[in-house]
């Protein structure tokens, strides 16, 4: 595990001057004869336990003993020092720990002063806060006590956390128990339909549905589905764009105690059919426009082509239990095929309650549905709003592509609560907002947030952390926390995911599944009511992630290993650091790079493949495919890209390709760190090369080159074949409209997605 600083430290730009914290480090009587040796050993053990690094070097010079953890850059060197006189600064080297006799010069983040009458820890106030210094001193003392009591104690067995500290991170920070109303989501909707039937439940550009209409239509559809063979604890495919039909279809499934398989009609047909077959769907619900994508081995019911509205609209009340499945949600899988998460009704019930209460949703709220329909985000975004008796508003698809259009839609529709992917949320909070904006809060999901929202926004920004496997796990009000930290505090701290939500337990554990101290990186693990039931038809993968809970097995027998690297701060907030495996987030979607690699390697002429996630010039994540061809083969990039587009969702198709022989490490594996950066030259595409001919075409090419980080683009090239995606398309559309002062829609600019056609569209709009 790689780090760039010690736990709980803050960047100081090399300034480790006074003032400083001072804490006593207790030396037992046995250490009195060689206090410097005990101190240096304790510092070395602490560095190892805090960082996970094992390569320690102990050196002596200028009356100072230094303990150093080797690294590739000087800023990563860790040192400890013992001196009989005032130590001189250690020129050219960044010290991370020092053991010395006097403190006139702080030559390291950790300076331990050793004298005949004891030892003292000195740490720069600029680099560490008071709680951090207290923790370091306590752990150094505990290490020295353990060494003095039994010098042969293995380093891994020295307990850093006292019983009180362990109790705080395991139990005090997890006091989240709250009673949740017993009704499941569909039962809550039926209750609202009975008590407030005329309230608007769903509003979209084509119309509105009241809660009574929503519930009655779900009852009618449930009866028709029952005639088609849907029974409790079976699965039903639900393939719709965002709209009222999807919500009706899901409610109908829940009323029959059947699980809804969430499908996105924008996915390739082969992927959708795989999901339908893998989940053993009894029937698939859709619209006529998408029948061709779902037709296969199970019956299809198109809601706009069937007379299901002739069924009775009276209540349908099939008993449902907390462990019955509500959704089957497919995620990217490492074996080359997507894997399904089995979400429980009990987890959804807890999630809906958490979102409604934490976000302050009432019947006067107005929510949104902006997330893609093929994922469980519908529970987070829509179900919580509906369960409060409030309406869900669905915009035209084009609105979601532009932050300015989306802001204006929020304002005009008086939206109070919404859920956004990180990229769009960060763009929205840089815009100007009019006075009287109704928006109360924006919930961010999908990726790790790395910037702080402005304190001047008229709404709060809430950072959510979760997954299909564990629904929503934690939440942090970034606006409130950012204000309390102030500009200096925000500059030194990455936005955390906050504290666990009601009835959820979160733990940061080491490889031994024991708690690590605040600031130390471990794996985020989750227990409680939010957990799903595991992976469908994947018992081995389920056993790997859902394990016996070693912490509180009587109350919560299952512990979910998230695969996310995390650390506690001293106030109990959790910060996500990265992933422990090959999963990444692309445009808010979780992608397992291994799945793309399997599909690439299956292409004719490809011997092996690797996929890396890299940040482009705009800070967005893009996928780069590395391909090693078979002997004598010359795979064509345009053919590979076309094949991937038929097999994978657009966000999983790499934007750049590198063909060549792979570098390997000493054990024969691909040396991913040695793979080259992708070229900036124009890739192999179908269109013949054509230079720009007009000033507008030259300007557009410069804009494309900036967004795509490419050179040599031709005016006939297709934006998406060059690696463009919906996020970059939205950016480009906004820039074009501002620069050329035209009011073009996204689909007008990208009708054929070439510079030549865009120039023609701009010219037509200026007439």
GUBA-513410 format. One line per 10 residues: number of its first residue (from 0); their letters; for each residue x, y, z of C-alpha. Coordinates in steps of 0.02 Angstrom, whole numbers. Each point is the difference from the previous one (the first is absolute). Example, Ala and Ser with C-alpha at 12.3 -4.5 7.8 and 13.67 -1.06 7.14 Angstrom:
0	AS	615/-225/390 | 69/172/-33
REM end
This chain:
0	XXXXXXXXXX	0/0/0 | 78/164/-56 | -11/158/101 | 72/175/-13 | -16/54/181 | -18/-62/177 | -174/-35/69 | -96/154/59 | 130/118/-72 | -41/156/-99
10	XXXXXXXXXX	105/73/-143 | 112/140/61 | 117/29/-147 | 153/-52/96 | -25/126/142 | 19/-92/164 | 39/148/111 | -65/37/172 | -123/8/87 | -15/-184/35
20	XXXXXXXXXX	-105/-125/97 | 89/-86/144 | -53/-165/80 | 89/-113/124 | 52/-173/-58 | 9/-115/149 | 159/-104/16 | -13/-151/116 | 137/-30/127 | 75/-137/-109
30	XXXXXXXXXX	32/127/-137 | 98/116/113 | 170/-70/-47 | -25/19/-189 | -141/126/-26 | 60/51/-173 | -4/-180/-63 | -176/-28/66 | -57/165/-75 | 73/-36/-172
40	XXXXXXXXXX	-73/-176/-1 | -171/67/49 | 5/131/-137 | 49/-132/-129 | -142/-114/55 | -122/145/-5 | 53/49/-176 | -21/-180/-59 | -171/-22/81 | -63/169/-60
50	XXXXXXXXXX	58/-16/-180 | 12/-186/-36 | 177/26/-65 | 133/-125/54 | 163/68/-73 | 72/98/146 | 176/70/5 | 80/58/164 | 150/116/-21 | 110/100/118
60	XXXXXXXXXX	86/165/-38 | 36/171/78 | -53/-66/169 | -171/-48/-69 | -81/-170/-30 | -122/0/-145 | -129/-132/-44 | -45/9/-183 | -132/-88/-103 | 65/-9/-177
70	XXXXXXXXXX	-102/66/-144 | 16/61/-177 | -4/186/41 | 89/98/137 | -167/62/66 | -47/-179/40 | 155/-38/107 | -41/-26/183 | 131/31/132 | 25/-8/188
80	XXXXXXXXXX	145/76/94 | 90/-17/169 | 133/126/48 | 108/45/149 | 3/181/-56 | -107/120/-101 | -25/-84/-169 | 39/95/-158 | -127/2/-140 | 18/-152/-110
90	XXXXXXXXXX	38/83/-166 | -82/-65/-158 | -109/-126/86 | -180/9/62 | -9/-72/175 | -158/-83/64 | 57/-46/174 | 143/57/109 | 64/-49/171 | 109/137/72
100	XXXXXXXXXX	60/80/160 | -62/178/-27 | -139/75/-106 | 73/162/-67 | -20/-59/-179 | -142/-111/-56 | 83/-109/-131 | -147/-121/-18 | -188/-10/24 | 35/-113/150
110	XXXXXXXXXX	136/56/119 | 28/-101/158 | 108/86/130 | 93/-123/110 | 77/56/166 | 52/-88/159 | -166/41/82 | -111/-66/-142 | -57/34/-178 | -113/127/-83
120	XXXXXXXXXX	-88/3/-169 | 8/165/-94 | -105/27/-157 | -26/157/-104 | -170/81/26 | -1/48/-183 | 8/-183/-52 | -102/-89/135 | -147/47/108 | -11/-28/187
130	XXXXXXXXXX	-93/-167/-14 | 131/-69/-118 | 142/40/119 | -94/-82/144 | -27/-157/-104 | 182/-13/-55 | 64/21/178 | -120/-130/69 | 48/-127/-134 | 187/30/23
140	XXXXXXXXXX	-23/-28/186 | -98/-160/-30 | 133/-67/-119 | 141/35/124 | -98/-84/140 | -28/-155/-109 | 183/-10/-49 | 59/22/178 | -121/-134/63 | 45/-128/-133
150	XXXXXXXXXX	137/46/-125 | -42/-150/-111 | -179/56/-31 | -34/0/-189 | -27/176/-65 | -170/-47/-74 | -61/-58/172 | 34/165/90 | -171/76/33 | 2/184/-44
160	XXXXXXXXXX	-179/35/50 | -46/-5/183 | -167/-81/44 | -73/175/14 | 64/52/-172 | -62/-161/-80 | -170/24/81 | -10/175/-69 | 34/-46/-183 | -102/-161/4
170	XXXXXXXXXX	-150/48/106 | -9/184/51 | 17/56/-181 | -131/-129/-50 | -142/51/115 | -122/10/-144 | -147/-107/58 | -168/79/-41 | -176/-73/-15 | -62/-9/-179
180	XXXXXXXXXX	-186/-4/-46 | -47/-180/-47 | -81/37/-169 | 99/-45/-155 | 13/124/-144 | -148/-61/-102 | -107/-10/157 | 45/180/42 | -53/55/-175 | -166/-91/21
190	XXXXXXXXXX	-28/87/167 | 33/172/-77 | -117/-43/-145 | -136/-37/127 | 25/154/109 | 54/130/-129 | -57/-72/-168 | 9/161/-100 | 178/48/42 | 114/-1/-152
200	XXXXXXXXXX	120/-147/6 | 89/11/-169 | 16/149/-119 | 84/-11/-171 | -7/101/-161 | -146/-107/-62 | -112/7/152 | -28/-38/183 | -54/-144/111 | -80/16/170
210	XXXXXXXXXX	41/-123/140 | -170/-82/-26 | 33/-22/-187 | 175/-64/32 | -60/-129/127 | -153/-55/-99 | 97/-24/-161 | 129/-102/95 | -142/-108/67 | -69/-26/-176
220	XXXXXXXXXX	170/-45/-69 | 34/-118/146 | -159/-96/-40 | 49/-15/-183 | 174/-57/49 | -76/-131/115 | -96/-68/-150 | 168/-9/-92 | 71/-113/136 | 86/122/117
230	XXXXXXXXXX	2/-73/176 | 79/54/166 | 189/-8/2 | 16/-9/-190 | 89/133/-105 | -70/120/-130 | 98/101/-127 | -37/186/5 | 70/89/-154 | -55/181/-16
240	XXXXXXXXXX	77/173/-17 | -31/119/144 | -188/21/7 | -164/-45/86 | -8/-171/-84 | 159/-56/90 | -69/51/171 | -167/-85/-36 | 90/-159/-55 | 111/-5/154
250	XXXXXXXXXX	-145/27/119 | -96/-140/-86 | 147/-117/29 | 11/47/184 | -187/-28/26 | 24/-180/-62 | 157/-24/110 | 99/-18/-162 | 171/79/-28 | 20/131/-137
260	XXXXXXXXXX	152/-26/-112 | 55/178/-40 | 45/15/-185 | 53/152/-101 | -67/5/-180 | 158/95/-50 | 106/-155/36 | 46/-116/-145 | -132/-133/-35 | 118/-144/36
270	XXXXXXXXXX	38/70/173 | -184/24/40 | -44/-176/-56 | 142/-71/103 | -70/85/156 | -177/-63/-36 | 62/-179/-22 | 122/5/145 | -135/59/121 | -126/-125/-70
280	XXXXXXXXXX	-132/131/-35 | -178/-68/-9 | -53/147/-109 | 79/163/-59 | -95/164/5 | 44/135/-126 | -68/115/-137 | -23/-42/-183 | 150/107/-47 | 115/-117/99
290	XXXXXXXXXX	-78/-171/-35 | 138/-48/-120 | 130/18/138 | -89/-112/126 | -78/-133/-112 | 80/-167/37 | -34/-146/115 | -141/74/107 | -168/81/-40 | -6/188/-28
300	XXXXXXXXXX	-139/117/56 | 4/171/-85 | -100/119/107 | -50/108/-149 | -59/-148/-103 | -99/-103/126 | -173/23/76 | 58/-22/179 | -96/157/49 | -161/-103/-9
310	XXXXXXXXXX	51/-96/157 | -83/44/168 | 88/142/93 | -34/-64/176 | 143/-32/122 | 125/-142/-27 | 75/-55/165 | 122/-144/-17 | 97/-18/165 | 178/68/-8
320	XXXXXXXXXX	142/-31/123 | 157/100/35 | 113/-131/-81 | -104/-13/-159 | 84/79/-151 | -60/168/-63 | 129/32/-138 | 127/-98/-99 | 133/127/-54 | 140/-46/-119
330	XXXXXXXXXX	174/71/21 | 161/-23/-95 | 81/-170/33 | 181/-60/-4 | -38/-159/-98 | -53/88/-160 | -185/-1/42 | -102/115/113 | -49/-65/171 | -164/29/90
340	XXXXXXXXXX	-23/69/175 | -154/-62/94 | -73/149/93 | -117/-41/145 | -165/86/42 | 67/29/175 | 155/90/-65 | -107/109/-114 | -119/41/143 | 145/57/109
350	XXXXXXXXXX	75/100/-144 | -163/90/-37 | -23/43/184 | 180/63/13 | -10/112/-153 | -169/71/48 | 52/44/177 | 180/55/-30 | -47/110/-148 | -156/73/80
360	XXXXXXXXXX	-123/-59/-133 | -185/38/28 | -158/-2/-102 | 45/179/-52 | 165/-56/-78 | 27/-19/-187 | 125/-131/-57 | 77/-59/-164 | 43/-153/-101 | 160/35/-95
370	XXXXXXXXXX	102/-160/27 | 11/-137/-131 | -144/-125/18 | 105/-158/-1 | 68/19/175 | -63/3/179 | 19/189/9 | -188/9/-27 | -18/-52/183 | 111/142/60
380	XXXXXXXXXX	-67/135/-115 | -184/-41/-26 | -64/-118/133 | 51/113/144 | -94/147/-75 | -155/-101/-42 | -5/-78/173 | -14/176/72 | -156/28/-105 | 94/119/-116
390	XXXXXXXXXX	10/2/-191 | 144/-60/-108 | 35/111/-150 | 79/-72/-158 | 74/121/-128 | 29/-17/-186 | 158/-105/-28 | 95/147/-76 | -18/102/161 | 116/-119/91
400	XXXXXXXXXX	143/33/-123 | 29/182/45 | 32/74/173 | -79/166/-53 | -156/-85/-68 | -12/-109/153 | 17/148/118 | -136/94/-93 | -113/-155/6 | 28/-16/188
410	XXXXXXXXXX	-46/183/26 | -154/3/-113 | -70/-162/74 | 37/52/181 | 99/-160/29 | 52/-21/183 | 96/-165/1 | 105/-84/-134 | 133/-133/-25 | 146/30/-119
420	XXXXXXXXXX	158/-86/-58 | 156/88/63 | 52/78/-166 | -166/88/-30 | -15/53/182 | 171/83/-2 | -47/95/-158 | -165/55/74 | 74/72/158 | 116/114/-102
430	XXXXXXXXXX	-150/86/-83 | -91/154/58 | -168/-37/82 | -146/122/9 | -71/62/164 | -147/-101/62 | 65/-166/-68 | -108/-136/76 | 138/-131/-3 | 34/-62/177
440	XXXXXXXXXX	139/-125/-33 | 94/-95/-134 | 54/-176/40 | 159/-56/-89 | 34/-181/-42 | 99/-108/-119 | 180/55/28 | 119/64/132 | -25/187/26 | 165/94/0
450	XXXXXXXXXX	-52/183/6 | -103/104/121 | -158/94/-48 | -8/187/25 | -76/60/162 | -99/130/-99 | -116/-126/-83 | -185/15/43 | -10/-187/34 | 99/-133/93
460	XXXXXXXXXX	109/-131/-85 | -13/-174/77 | 131/-131/-39 | -71/-177/-6 | 100/-160/4 | -74/-168/-44 | -16/-138/-127 | -128/-123/-64 | 75/-127/121 | -30/111/153
470	XXXXXXXXXX	-119/139/-61 | 43/166/84 | 127/-22/139 | 54/174/53 | -40/183/-29 | 89/165/30 | -66/177/-14 | 148/76/-94 | -72/175/13 | -15/-7/189
480	XXXXXXXXXX	167/-86/26 | 88/117/-122 | -64/152/94 | 61/-69/166 | 173/-41/-69 | 25/169/-81 | 108/32/-155 | 160/-63/81 | -81/-160/64 | -79/-38/-168
490	XXXXXXXXXX	166/23/-88 | 78/-133/111 | -138/-129/-9 | -85/-104/-133 | -190/-1/18 | -50/-153/103 | -152/-111/-20 | -49/40/179 | -82/-114/127 | -108/-155/-20
500	XXXXXXXXXX	-185/22/-37 | -136/-69/116 | 15/-186/41 | 164/-16/-96 | 168/-44/80 | 164/50/-83 | 175/-61/44 | 173/37/-68 | 94/-164/22 | 173/-65/-35
510	XXXXXXXXXX	43/-161/-91 | -29/-92/164 | -178/71/9 | 46/98/156 | -31/188/16 | 140/117/-50 | 35/167/85 | -72/162/-70 | 102/59/-149 | 64/-175/-43
520	XXXXXXXXXX	-61/-72/-164 | -103/-159/4 | -147/-78/-91 | -173/72/28 | -117/-138/60 | -187/13/30 | -130/-88/106 | -180/36/44 | -169/16/-84 | 65/71/-165
530	XXXXXXXXXX	83/-158/-66 | -64/-92/-152 | -11/-189/-8 | 156/-25/-106 | 30/-38/-184 | -127/-99/-100 | 67/-171/-53 | 175/48/62 | 23/-92/166 | 191/14/-2
540	XXXXXXXXXX	-3/186/-36 | -131/21/136 | 104/-94/129 | 150/108/-44 | -91/163/38 | -135/-49/126 | 96/-78/144 | -37/-47/181 | 3/156/107 | 142/-11/128
550	XXXXXXXXXX	-53/160/89 | -184/-16/48 | -57/-172/-64 | -152/-16/114 | -87/157/-62 | 72/7/-176 | 68/-169/-55 | 58/58/-174 | 139/123/-43 | 18/69/-176
560	XXXXXXXXXX	176/37/-62 | -20/148/-117 | 169/-5/-85 | 20/187/33 | 155/64/89 | -49/122/136 | 57/83/160 | -80/79/152 | 33/178/52 | 7/35/186
570	XXXXXXXXXX	-180/62/2 | -65/-164/-70 | -28/60/-178 | 55/-122/-134 | 102/46/-153 | 9/-113/-152 | 177/-13/-68 | -21/-118/-150 | -36/-179/-49 | 84/-159/57
580	XXXXXXXXXX	-36/-86/-166 | -19/44/-184 | -167/88/12 | -16/181/-53 | -139/127/-24 | -31/68/-175 | -133/135/-17 | -77/-60/163 | -4/-182/-53 | 102/-132/88
590	XXXXXXXXXX	106/-95/-126 | 107/-153/28 | 145/19/-119 | 17/-189/-12 | -167/-14/-87 | 57/113/-141 | 165/-93/-11 | -90/-167/-22 | -105/70/-142 | 152/78/-83
600	XXXXXXXXXX	101/-160/12 | -141/-94/-87 | 21/106/-157 | 86/-89/-147 | 185/36/-9 | 15/59/182 | 118/-102/109 | -28/95/162 | -73/164/57 | 9/122/145
610	XXXXXXXXXX	-109/148/43 | 51/146/110 | -100/147/65 | 88/166/-24 | -43/181/35 | -7/112/-153 | 42/185/-9 | -173/46/67 | 18/-117/150 | -128/-125/-65
620	XXXXXXXXXX	32/-187/3 | 27/-82/-169 | 38/-180/-43 | 155/-46/-100 | 11/-172/-82 | 169/-83/-26 | 3/-140/-127 | 138/-125/-37 | -36/-83/-169 | 31/-180/-44
630	XXXXXXXXXX	151/-35/-111 | -33/63/-176 | -166/82/46 | -40/185/-16 | -163/37/93 | -92/154/-65 | -48/121/137 | -159/54/-88 | -59/-181/-11 | 40/-31/183
640	XXXXXXXXXX	-90/157/54 | -151/-46/-106 | -7/-175/76 | 15/67/177 | -144/119/-36 | -109/-147/-46 | 45/-94/159 | 27/129/137 | -89/157/61 | 73/162/-69
650	XXXXXXXXXX	85/46/164 | 100/-163/-4 | 70/25/-176 | 179/66/12 | 34/168/-81 | 183/-32/-43 | 95/-153/-65 | 183/-49/3 | 60/-151/-100 | 169/-80/34
660	XXXXXXXXXX	98/-124/105 | -35/9/186 | 139/32/126 | 6/-134/134 | 57/-6/180 | 121/-127/72 | -142/-122/38 | -59/3/-181 | -155/105/29 | -43/155/-99
670	XXXXXXXXXX	93/148/74 | -146/122/-1 | 106/140/72 | 114/-10/-152 | -138/10/-131 | 23/157/-105 | -113/151/-3 | -125/-6/-145 | 52/97/-155 | -76/169/-35
680	XXXXXXXXXX	-5/-34/-187 | -162/-31/-95 | -52/-183/20 | -47/-121/-138 | -178/49/-49 | -116/-34/-146 | -7/178/-69 | 132/60/-125 | 108/143/63 | -55/174/-49
690	XXXXXXXXXX	80/164/56 | -109/144/65 | -48/121/-139 | -89/143/88 | 33/106/156 | -145/-85/90 | 69/-173/-40 | 173/53/63 | -77/64/161 | -101/-159/24
700	XXXXXXXXXX	154/-108/-27 | 92/95/136 | -146/-28/118 | -7/-186/-42 | 189/-17/22 | -10/82/172 | -143/-111/61 | 64/-163/-76 | 186/35/28 | 36/-48/-181
710	XXXXXXXXXX	98/72/-145 | -32/-12/-186 | -190/-11/6 | -88/5/-168 | -163/90/-33 | -86/-161/-56 | 49/-98/157 | -136/-59/118 | 9/76/174 | -42/-164/87
720	XXXXXXXXXX	120/-105/-105 | 139/115/60 | -41/-42/181 | -135/127/36 | -140/-42/120 | -159/79/66 | 92/101/133 | 122/76/-125 | -142/25/-125 | -95/104/128
730	XXXXXXXXXX	157/103/36 | 30/29/-186 | -181/49/-31 | 6/129/139 | 162/76/-66 | -64/8/-178 | -163/86/52 | 94/129/103 | 138/35/-127 | -110/10/-155
740	XXXXXXXXXX	-151/71/92 | -120/-130/-67 | -139/-97/87 | 28/-174/-69 | -63/-158/86 | 121/-142/34 | -81/-115/-129 | 10/136/-133 | 188/19/25 | 33/-186/9
750	XXXXXXXXXX	-120/-59/-136 | 151/-64/-98 | 133/50/127 | 130/68/-120 | 82/171/-7 | -68/25/-176 | -180/-31/55 | 20/104/158 | 61/147/-105 | -152/-17/-112
760	XXXXXXX	-116/-6/152 | 81/157/71 | -18/91/-166 | -184/-49/-12 | -33/61/178 | 79/169/-38 | -115/35/-147
REM end
